[in-house]
Structures are given as C-alpha cells and as structure tokens.
Amino acid sequence: MSLMQPNYTQTPPAVPNVMVIFGAGGDLTRRKLIPALLHLCNARLLPDSFAVLGLGRAEMDDAAFRDLMAEPVREHVGAAFDQSIWDRLVARLHYMRIDIHEGAEYERLRERLRELDSRRGTGGNYLFYTAIPPSLFAKVTGFLGAAGLLRETGNRWRRVVVEKPFGQDLDSATALNRELHRHMDERQIYRIDHYLGKETVQNIMVFRFANGFIEPLWNRHHIDHVQLTVSESVGVEHRGTYYEEAGALRDMIANHLLVLLGFIAMEPPNSFESSALHDEVDKVLDAIEPLSPEDVLRHAVRGQYGAGTLPDGERVTAYRASPGVDPQSRTETFAALKLRMDNWRWAGVPFYLRTGKRLATQHTEIAIQFKRAPKVMFKNTDVNHVDPDMLVLRIQPAEGIQMSFGAKIPGPAMRIGAVNMDFCYEDYFGNKPATGYETLIYDCMHGDATLYKHADTIEKGWRIVQSVMDVWAAMPPRDFPNYAAGSWGPKAADQLLRNDRRQWRRIPDTDGTETSTVREGLYTESRKPQS
Ligand SMILES: NC(=O)c1ccc[n+]([C@@H]2O[C@H](COP(=O)([O-])OP(=O)(O)OC[C@H]3O[C@@H](n4cnc5c(N)ncnc54)[C@H](OP(=O)(O)O)[C@@H]3O)[C@@H](O)[C@H]2O)c1
C-alpha cells in the first residue's frame, strides 16, 4: 500500500494512463477530482505520459473544458494554488461530449482514446471514473464492456472507479456487484470511499501495527468500549433530494463507519497486501452479532433535526424545510448503533457508532476507552475515583492522536485530574493540501486496491445495516423532528449509553482544541466499575 509521505521524492510517479471521467461537468469533478490531480501533479506523482478525458453532455472543446475547470479548482485549492503546476496539468485535460445512454457513442470514445493514447504514449491503460449518479454506474460499465474497453491484454490495464453510494440496500448492492462482474473481474473494480484516503484512517493501521506497545492492550482485557463519531454541523444543503432516499444510516454507517470499525477491530493482517487486509476487515464484519428486531429497538437510535441555533449563534431551519425534502419526511438525519462482536478479541466490548447532520460541531473520531485501574489505592486521600484512560484517534479536524490519562494535580493534597498527551499531524508533518482522493487515485493508477472496498465487504456491511432498515421501515418514527439543530442529537442516543452506565465522550470545539485539562468524571452517576 502506498502511503502519501510528506516527502514525496521517494515515491515513484504513477504508471502512464488516461483517466476518463464520466460526469466531467459535475460537482465531484470540480471540487475533488481535478484538485486531487493538481496535488498529485504538484507532488510529481503523475506520470509524464498522462491525460484526462472528461466526458459530459455539454457541447464544448478541450479549451472550453480547461476554462471551465480553472476557476472552481482555484477556489477549492485555495492558497495552495500554484499557476505553474496548473499550467502543467491543464495541458493534459481533454473533453468529449457523449450521450452515455447510447451504446454507439462508446465506439467514438474508443477512437478518441486510441488517438489520445498514441499522442500521449499512455500505453492503452485506462482508468474510468464514474462521477455520475449511482443509477448510471451499471449502465455505463455495461456499455464500456460491450465496446471492449474493459478488456485487458498483456500489461495493458483497464480499471473502473465506482463512486458511492454502492447500492441502497443489500439487494441493490448485490445486484450492482453482479452486474459489474458481468463485464470485468473483481480486481478491475475500485469501489471508492474517500474516508479511506485520509491520512489518519491509514494511520490507524500504522498506529496499531507499527508500534509494539499498543497491540497487547488492544482487546477485551484492557478496553472497556469503543465510540465512533462522525458528526456534521452542516445540514443537507442542496442535496435534499438525494438525502431523502439515503438517510444517515445508509449514507454514513453503511458507507464509512463500518469500514472504520473494521480497521479498529481487525486482527493483524499477514501483510499489507490488499487481499490480506480485506480478509481481516471482512472477518470483523462477519463477527458483528446480527441485530434481531428486539436488538434494533434497544440498540439503534434514529433522529431528525428540527430548527435550532448553531454554536456560533446562527439560526437554522429544520430538515423538513430544506429544498427537495418532504415536509412530512421520515428520513433520519441522525443514527446511533450499539454493536457487539462475537469473537475472541472483542467479546463483551461494545462498539457505539453515531453520526448525524446539524450536530454541534464537525468532527470525526474514534475514542477507545480503557478499563479503569482495578483498585483505587490512594487511601485516606481526596481521591475516591479515577477516570478511565482514553485514546482518541482524530480523523478530522486537527487530525491526530490524543491520550487522556490521570495525573496528579500539583499541590499538597493528592488530587487526580485527566490530562492529554496530544499528537497533531500538522505540527509534525505540516499541513499538506489534500482532498482525500489523492492517495486513492494514485493507488488505482498503480493497481493497489488496499484502500478500496471489495464486493464482499460491501455486502457484509449492508447485511448489518439492512436489519436496522427493515425494522425502521416497519415502524415509522412518531417523534420526528426529535433533536434541535446545533445539539448532540436525540436524547435516546444519550440513553443508549446511559443504559450501559456509560456516556458519549465530550467532543471538543470546532477548532479542535480541548481547553479543559481536568476532565469531568465519566462515571459520576454510578462510580461503579464496568463489568
Ligand atoms: N460531490 C461530492 O462531493 C460527492 C462525494 C461523494 C460521492 N459522490 C458521488 O459521486 C458521483 C458524482 O457526484 P456529483 O456530486 O458530481 O453529482 P452531480 O453533480 O449531480 O452529477 C455529476 C454529473 O453526472 C452527469 N449526469 C447526471 N445525470 C445524468 C444523466 N441522466 N445522463 C447523463 N449524465 C448525467 C452530469 O455530467 P455532465 O453535466 O457533465 O453531463 C453531472 O454533471 C455520485 O455518484 C455521488 O454520489 C459525490
């Protein structure tokens, strides 16, 4: 697997290829893909023999496409924009108008690619990127297959990056996998989850497996429970129509959180080879105890935001008032789950997952709470309980790792406060401009699918989420909206942990700084050790 190093000079450029983007006029291309290519170009990770062929419905030539990309890319790259790097990349951008619903059009595409190949020396290697609505993924790959564009010979490779969401439920995901497999091998399919391109997600594996001290503690003997939080402060913005069909469970838990959980909970793989890693993530998903309808009622919480006030004082409207959203919508904008694992390492250790929109702050983290010290030995002192230690892997913002533990508060009396040891990526490695797509695109060009999802992982993830979706569909929510925008979600989410005599970790402010060094006791209500 290729990790993006701060010093890229050791990393070879990608293999010559043409990157063909379906949906070249879309939001993803403008905001993420072309900026990611610019960052790769800046890091000299794009080969000299390289071209982008944007495909779209609009009639325009290469020059117009280059102009169309320039402004949004400049805007999204911000201060890191470098005109000389852009000039290098922009000369490689090409465009072709296409009706992607017409099989005959793919013959024209083949001709255009042949012409680009001979002009750029890209060796017949094509990376097809589906930056189009999910309903078109199967159709487009079907036409590519029929036109012979997915056929590989000799060293010439053909790969398809499939965007998310990958299906809407277990049946549609299975059907999509079946359809893709009709036209190409699994090893040619790159199902993307841009979360897996984030440095800190990859760092979970480095932290666990490159450091000898952590692995002996990484099990039920030492860990009390794990919390995964992906909180968004934004609402659905202009994506109301999409979100109505998705909801928090499908959009975030099925897509992102279960793979994060896989990285946290997996056994050490035999190697960093793609198949070894995927096998271990799959074993984690297999080990998650299936949720019966009763489990769903007790261990799953859904919510939808009403109007509210954000921490900065801004008043915002309810989800149901968003453009494209049904005024009586039953779509959840918040979901929390308690999952248990039926395996040797994690028996008895709950994993709590939560995600939502319009929450108090934008934050993604994994918090690992260790068991308390077995005995409070500070007899005849002011200390009558000690907070449990906690390790926090921050994915965003202020990417880094924080360890909270007890320390003596200076003074003649014996008092203990929780202090933080904090590693912040930016402090050590500087702030590298990145969209999360750089590593993934680069890896695909190298044929490294480690950070992509394969068919089994997708289906196993949907199987877990499907049991919740079924119960929720059968029992429409009666209390929506049930949390105010700017809060931490519905009360039932707090109750989910309170039932286990636990509570969600207090998430720091938006700037990522934890101001308080003395943490509030987590078990002040019960002060009982957890079993
Ligand atoms: N935007 C993001 O940040 C983001 C994040 C994660 C995943 N994704 C996924 O990435 C994909 C693209 O997202 P997006 O936000 O860029 O979507 P978008 O702006 O709504 O659409 C992308 C492009 O798809 C083409 N398209 C749409 N409907 C079409 C039709 N009926 N026939 C032919 N072409 C059609 C259009 O290309 P032309 O106008 O050029 O013809 C459009 O610009 C989606 O699958 C989305 O779920 C996006």
The ligand as an SDF file (V2000), in Angstrom:
LIG
                    3D

 48 52  0  0  0  0  0  0  0  0999 V2000
  -19.9580   15.6690   -4.8460 N   0  0  0  0  0  0  0  0  0  0  0  0
  -19.3800   15.0370   -3.8630 C   0  0  0  0  0  0  0  0  0  0  0  0
  -18.7230   15.6190   -3.0090 O   0  0  0  0  0  0  0  0  0  0  0  0
  -19.5020   13.5350   -3.7600 C   0  0  0  0  0  0  0  0  0  0  0  0
  -18.9970   12.9010   -2.6160 C   0  0  0  0  0  0  0  0  0  0  0  0
  -19.0560   11.5190   -2.5270 C   0  0  0  0  0  0  0  0  0  0  0  0
  -19.6060   10.7940   -3.5690 C   0  0  0  0  0  0  0  0  0  0  0  0
  -20.0980   11.4350   -4.6730 N   0  0  0  0  0  0  0  0  0  0  0  0
  -20.6640   10.6210   -5.7540 C   0  0  0  0  0  0  0  0  0  0  0  0
  -20.0270   10.9880   -6.9690 O   0  0  0  0  0  0  0  0  0  0  0  0
  -20.9450   10.9540   -8.0450 C   0  0  0  0  0  0  0  0  0  0  0  0
  -20.9950   12.3090   -8.7190 C   0  0  0  0  0  0  0  0  0  0  0  0
  -21.3970   13.2600   -7.7700 O   0  0  0  0  0  0  0  0  0  0  0  0
  -21.6730   14.7890   -8.1540 P   0  0  0  0  0  0  0  0  0  0  0  0
  -21.9520   15.4750   -6.8960 O   0  0  0  0  0  0  0  0  0  0  0  0
  -20.6140   15.2840   -9.0380 O   0  0  0  0  0  0  0  0  0  0  0  0
  -23.0330   14.6480   -8.9500 O   0  0  0  0  0  0  0  0  0  0  0  0
  -23.7430   15.6850   -9.9120 P   0  0  0  0  0  0  0  0  0  0  0  0
  -23.0140   16.9750   -9.9330 O   0  0  0  0  0  0  0  0  0  0  0  0
  -25.1670   15.6680   -9.5540 O   0  0  0  0  0  0  0  0  0  0  0  0
  -23.6530   14.9160  -11.3090 O   0  0  0  0  0  0  0  0  0  0  0  0
  -22.4540   14.5600  -11.8960 C   0  0  0  0  0  0  0  0  0  0  0  0
  -22.5870   14.5460  -13.3920 C   0  0  0  0  0  0  0  0  0  0  0  0
  -23.2850   13.3940  -13.8250 O   0  0  0  0  0  0  0  0  0  0  0  0
  -23.7740   13.6580  -15.1360 C   0  0  0  0  0  0  0  0  0  0  0  0
  -25.1920   13.2710  -15.2120 N   0  0  0  0  0  0  0  0  0  0  0  0
  -26.1380   13.4820  -14.2930 C   0  0  0  0  0  0  0  0  0  0  0  0
  -27.3040   12.9580  -14.7070 N   0  0  0  0  0  0  0  0  0  0  0  0
  -27.0870   12.4310  -15.9240 C   0  0  0  0  0  0  0  0  0  0  0  0
  -27.9030   11.7550  -16.8850 C   0  0  0  0  0  0  0  0  0  0  0  0
  -29.1800   11.4890  -16.6430 N   0  0  0  0  0  0  0  0  0  0  0  0
  -27.3370   11.3670  -18.0190 N   0  0  0  0  0  0  0  0  0  0  0  0
  -26.0250   11.5930  -18.2610 C   0  0  0  0  0  0  0  0  0  0  0  0
  -25.2070   12.2250  -17.4120 N   0  0  0  0  0  0  0  0  0  0  0  0
  -25.7330   12.6350  -16.2510 C   0  0  0  0  0  0  0  0  0  0  0  0
  -23.6170   15.1460  -15.3680 C   0  0  0  0  0  0  0  0  0  0  0  0
  -22.4820   15.3520  -16.1520 O   0  0  0  0  0  0  0  0  0  0  0  0
  -22.4430   16.4590  -17.2840 P   0  0  0  0  0  0  0  0  0  0  0  0
  -23.2040   17.6160  -16.7370 O   0  0  0  0  0  0  0  0  0  0  0  0
  -21.0020   16.7080  -17.4690 O   0  0  0  0  0  0  0  0  0  0  0  0
  -23.1200   15.8520  -18.4390 O   0  0  0  0  0  0  0  0  0  0  0  0
  -23.3440   15.6940  -13.9940 C   0  0  0  0  0  0  0  0  0  0  0  0
  -22.5830   16.8490  -14.0050 O   0  0  0  0  0  0  0  0  0  0  0  0
  -22.2690   10.4950   -7.4590 C   0  0  0  0  0  0  0  0  0  0  0  0
  -22.3850    9.1190   -7.5920 O   0  0  0  0  0  0  0  0  0  0  0  0
  -22.1360   10.8650   -5.9950 C   0  0  0  0  0  0  0  0  0  0  0  0
  -22.9270   10.0460   -5.1760 O   0  0  0  0  0  0  0  0  0  0  0  0
  -20.0570   12.7790   -4.7880 C   0  0  0  0  0  0  0  0  0  0  0  0
  1  2  1  0
  2  3  2  0
  2  4  1  0
  4  5  1  0
  4 48  2  0
  5  6  2  0
  6  7  1  0
  7  8  2  0
  8  9  1  0
  8 48  1  0
  9 10  1  0
  9 46  1  0
 10 11  1  0
 11 12  1  0
 11 44  1  0
 12 13  1  0
 13 14  1  0
 14 15  2  0
 14 16  1  0
 14 17  1  0
 17 18  1  0
 18 19  2  0
 18 20  1  0
 18 21  1  0
 21 22  1  0
 22 23  1  0
 23 24  1  0
 23 42  1  0
 24 25  1  0
 25 26  1  0
 25 36  1  0
 26 27  1  0
 26 35  1  0
 27 28  2  0
 28 29  1  0
 29 30  1  0
 29 35  2  0
 30 31  1  0
 30 32  2  0
 32 33  1  0
 33 34  2  0
 34 35  1  0
 36 37  1  0
 36 42  1  0
 37 38  1  0
 38 39  2  0
 38 40  1  0
 38 41  1  0
 42 43  1  0
 44 45  1  0
 44 46  1  0
 46 47  1  0
M  CHG  2   8   1  16  -1
M  END
$$$$
